[in-house]
Amino acid sequence: MTKARKAPAKFTSEADERAYWERDDSTAHLDWRRAEQVRLPNLQPSTTAISLRLPISLLEQIKIAAHKRDVPYQSLIKMWLAEKVE
């Protein structure tokens, strides 16, 4: 037995749409049992540039450690930060 679904709402702005979906549940509009999993291989996480002041000696130690691992030092810093945050 299929349940009647609500028609999609019309919004005048993105802010109105955001407020609506924060307030209401999508189950009245979608049949999640028919949903299919998708893979988005080219989707990249949003990034932002930051400025970080480090003592020269610390930066040199990081560069040496990165060279030993054959990775750019910026990537090594990101890997270390990701490990510590998890």
C-alpha positions, 0 to 999 in steps of 0.5 A, spaced: 500 500 500 502 506 497 501 512 502 500 519 498 505 524 498 505 531 499 507 535 493 513 539 494 513 546 497 515 552 493 520 557 497 521 564 495 528 564 498 533 559 500 532 561 507 525 560 507 527 553 505 532 552 510 527 554 515 522 549 513 526 543 513 529 544 520 522 545 522 519 539 518 520 532 517 522 529 509 518 523 510 511 526 508 515 528 502 519 522 500 519 515 500 525 513 503 524 505 502 525 507 495 532 511 496 538 508 492 545 509 495 549 514 490 557 515 490 560 521 489 567 520 487 569 527 485 566 531 491 571 534 495 570 537 502 570 545 503 577 548 505 579 554 507 586 557 508 589 559 514 595 562 517 599 559 522 606 562 525 611 557 527 618 557 530 623 556 524 626 550 528 619 547 529 618 548 521 624 545 519 623 539 524 616 538 520 619 538 513 625 533 515 619 528 518 615 530 511 621 528 507 622 522 511 615 520 509 616 522 502 610 527 503 609 535 502 610 538 509 603 541 509 600 534 508 603 531 514 601 537 518 594 536 516 594 528 517 597 529 524 591 534 525 586 529 523 589 524 527 589 528 533 582 531 532 579 524 531 
